[in-house]
Amino acid sequence: MSKKAIFDRKNVLVTGGAGFIGSHLCDELIKTSKVICLDDFSTGNEKNIDHLLADPNFEFIKHDITQPIDLSSLVELQKFKIEFQGIQEIYNLACPTSPKNFQQNKIATILALSAGVKNVLDLVVKYEAKFIHFSSSVIYGSRQDVNQRVNESHIGCVNIISERSCYDEGKRFAEAVVATYQQVYKVDAKIIRLFRVYGPRMKLDDAQLVPDFINSALDNKDLVIFGDENFSSSFCYVSDVVDAVLKIIDTQLDCPINIGSDVDINLTDFAQKIITKLESKSKVAYSPSHLFITSLCLPDITKAREEIGWMPIITLDKGLDKTINDLRVSKGLKSIRHVNF
């Protein structure tokens, strides 16, 4: 297939585009591109993209990516002239990401990370599109050493038959599918391995660490750490992740790259910071380990700094203020005051 002529803007496809990270990516891409957002709302949320629906350069398609799709046959996409222009960039974030509903989403998860990735890559081949697949730090396994920072050459160790294997091993297999398409079809594909990301549009009451802490503090309930006083993690604000993605898409990088914060934060201190910001009466409590609140490895982000000139720039205080304000709105509460953005 020969390269298509681009009319006024690039055509880009974001699968999983109504999710937490995907919707923020759509916000940036719409500034310069025509954006097709594809999601089945299994864990994404329509309110994340409501503000984009009236934009003539944006179109939402409700679709399960584990089922093949012919974009050029969809009437609602005729305005994008796909049969003439094709698709220039594809970003794959499609995978159920709800710890609370993890058990009921197990089959959907393993299919999204196998058949779903295959279907997206078939579109990449068809349109000769640039492609970024969103992987995860879970492919490295749990943190073995308190000071361990893993680089992209680390093989990792994942239990392939654990309660989490559909996600953890699924993420590993998805990378293998991408790598195979690179080798066989010579596609322009990149893999980013995300570490713990937070920010506005995270769901309340979904068993995710940051919104759970904020929600509990707003209700003056205990902030529960699933571990002990030594449990720590890193936190990367969502706009920093989107910045990395936009830097990566036009590079020649053809191997995975870590994207996340390499600053280790003690969770007890993190929880107390949220309590202080909200002037909450909450206390910090500890509980046995949780299936999805695990001690993840810290990233070595040397490659990101050297290859794409990227590093996180949003401070934890500023990121938390923005996240708290968003979640307060979700609960129908007033925003915190004196926040300097």
N, C-alpha and C positions, 0 to 999 in steps of 0.2 A: 504494500500500500504506500503511495506517495504521500508526502506531507501535505496537509490541507492549508488553504489560504485562510489567514485570520482576518476577519472583518474589523469590527471596532474594538472588541475585547476578546481575550482568551475565554474558552469554555473550560470550566473546571468542575469536577465531580467530587463531592465530599460524602462518603458513606459513613453513617453514624453521625451525620451532621447536626442532629437535634440533641445530641448529648452535651454533657458539661464542656468538654474540651472542644468537640466538633463545632458547637455553636459559636464559640469564641473565634475559632479558625474561620468560619463563614463570615463573621463580622469584619475580619481583615481582608479576606479575599474579595469581598463584594466591592471594595474600594477601587479595584483595578480590573476585575474579571466578571464574567457572567457565571453565576454559581448555581449548580444543581445540587441540592441537598437531598440525600436519600436516607431514610430512616424508617423503621417499622414501629417505633415508639415502645419497643419492649422494655427499654430502660431510659430512652431519651424522653424529652418533654416538649410538647408543642409550644409552651410559653417561652422556651429558650430561643425560638426563631420567629415568634409572633411579629416582632418589630421589623423583620425582613420581608414579610410576605407581600407587602405592597410595592416593593422595589421591582421594577421591570427587569432588572438584571439578576433576579433571584427566582428560583422555582423549587418547590418542595415536591418530592415524589415519595409516597408511602409504599415501601417495598421491603420485603425480607431478602437480604442479599444472598441467602443460601439458595434462592431460586434465581435462575438466569434471567437477565433482563435485556431487552432490545431498546436502547434509548432513542434511536432514530424513529421508532414506530409510535412513540408517545405524542399525542396531539398537543399536550401542554408544553412540549419542548420544541415545537416547530419554530418558535420565535428565535431559538438559538441556532437554527440552520445546521444541525449536527450532521446531516447527510452531506453538506458541503464543507463545513469547517472542522468536523470531528470534535474530539475532546483533547485538550492540550495537557491537562494535569489531573491526576486522580490521587485523592488522599483517603486512605482506608483506616477508619476508626471503628468500624462496625463490629461490635461484640457486646453482649449483655454485661453490664458492670454494676450490678446491685448486690452487695453483700447480703442484704436482708432477704432477698429473693433468690439467693444463689442456688439452693437446692432445686427449685422448680425450673430454673433456667439452665440446668446442666446440659441437657441435650442441645438446646439452642446455642449454648456457649461452644461446645465442641464442634458443632456444625458451622458456626460463624468462623471459627478459626481453621477450618479445613475446606469444606465446600464453598463457604462464603469467600474466603481468600482466593480460591481458584477462580470463582466467577468474576471477581474484581480484576484479577490478573488477565483473564481472557479479554476484558475490555481494554486493558493496558496494551495488550498485543494488537487487538483490532485497530485501535486508534493511534498506536505508537506514541502513547502519552508518557509524560514523566510521572513517576509514581513514588509516593511515600507510604510505607506501612508502619503503623503505630504498634510497636511491641512493648514489652514491659520488663522491668528489673526482676520480675519473678523468675525469669529464665535462668538467673544465676543461683537460685535457691536462697535459703535463709542465711543471714549473717553469721559467720562462724567466729569472727574475731571483732572485738569492740571497735578497733581502729581500722578494720578492713575496708579498703576502697577498691572496687573492682574495675578493671579496664575491659575493653571490648574483646580482648583475647581470652578472657576467663571463661572456661567451659561451663562451670556451674554444676550443680547436682540437684535434680528435681525427682521427687518420688512419683513415678508414672502411674501408680495405682492408689494414690491418696484420695481423700475426700475433695481435694482441690485440683486433682490432676487434669480435669477437663479444661481448666483455665491455665494452670502453670505449664503443663506439658503441651496444652493446646497452643500457647504462645510460642513455645519452642518449635512445634511442628509448623506453625504458620511461617516462621522465619525460613524453615527448610523449603517450604513451597515457593516463597519469594526467591530464594537463592537458586532453586532449580529453574525457575522461569528466566532468571538472569543468565544462567548457563546455557539453556537451550534456545531461548528466543532473543537473547541479547537485549532485554528490556532495560530502560533507564530507571532502575528501581533503587530506592533507599530504604533503610530500616532505622527507625529511631527507637531506642529503648528508654521509656519513660520511668522515672522514679516517682516518689510520692508527690502528686500535684494537688494544689488546692486553689480555691478562688470562688467568685460569685457563680451562681447557678448550680452549685452542688445541692443535692437533695437533702432535705431534713428527714429524720427518722428512717435512714437507709443503712444504718450500721457502718457509716464511714467516719473515720476518726475525727477530722476537723469539724464537720458540721455537727456531729454528735456532741463534741465538747462545747461548741457555741450554744447549741440548743439546750443542753443541760444547764449551762451557766445562766442563760436567759430565764430558765424556769427555777433557778436556785436549787437545782438538784446536784448530787455528786457527779463530778467528772471522773468517769471510771477508766483507769488505765489497765489494759489486759496484760499485765506483767508486774514487774516490781519497780522500785525507785530508780533502777538503772536503765530502764527501757528508754531508748532514744531513736530518733529518726531524722531524716532531712525533709524539707518542705520547699517545693518550687512553685512560685506563683504562676498561674495559667498564662498570663500575658508573656512571660519569659519563654514558655514553651512554644507559643505561637510565633514569637520572634525567631526562635531556633528553626522552626519548620520553614519559615519564609526564607531564611538564609540558606537552608540545605537544598531546597528544590532545584536551584539552578547550578549547583556544584557538580563536579564529576565524581563525588564520593560514591563508592560502590560497595561499602561494607558498613555494618551496623555502627551506630554512634550513640553514646550515652547522653541523655538530656535530663538534667535534674540538678538539685543543689548538693554540693559536697560538704555542706556545713551540718555537723551532727548536733541535733537539738535534744536535750533531755526532756522527756515528755512531762515530767512533773513540773519543770520550769515553764514549759509551753502551756500546760493547763492553767497554772497559776497566773500566767500573763493574760490569758483570756478572762479569768475571774476578775483580775484587777481592772482590765479595760471596761468590763461591764458592771463594775462595782457590785458584783454578785455575792450572795451569801453562800455560794456553793463551796464544797470541800473537794479535795482530791482523794479518790479511793482507788483501791487496787483489787484486781480480780484475776482468776486463772486465765490462761491464754485463750484467745478467740481465733476461730478458723481464718478470719481475714485480717485481723489486726496483728500482723506478725512483724518481727524485727527484720526489715529489709536491709540488703547491702547498701552501702554508700557508693555513689558513683565516682570514679576517676574521670574527670571531664577534660583531661589534657587534650584529647583529640578534638573536642568541640572548640576549645580555645584556639588551638593551632590550625585546624582545618577550616573553620567557618568564622573565627573571631567572635565566638559567643561565650557568654557567661551570665548567670542570673544577676539582675540588677535591682529587682524589687525587694526592698527590705522586708523582713518578717513583720515588723510593726505596721508598715504601710499595707502589706498584703492582708494581714489580719483585719485591719480597720475596714478595708473594702469588702472583705468576706463577711464580716460581722454585720455591716450595714445591709448587705444583700439579704442575709438570712433573717435579719430583723424585719425587713419588708415582707419576706415570705411568711412570717408569722403575724404580719399585720401590726408590727410595732414601729415606733419612731426610730430614726437613725441615731447613732451616737453622735455627740457633738464634738466640736474642736478637732476634727480630723483634717489634717493638712495633706491633700493629695498632690 
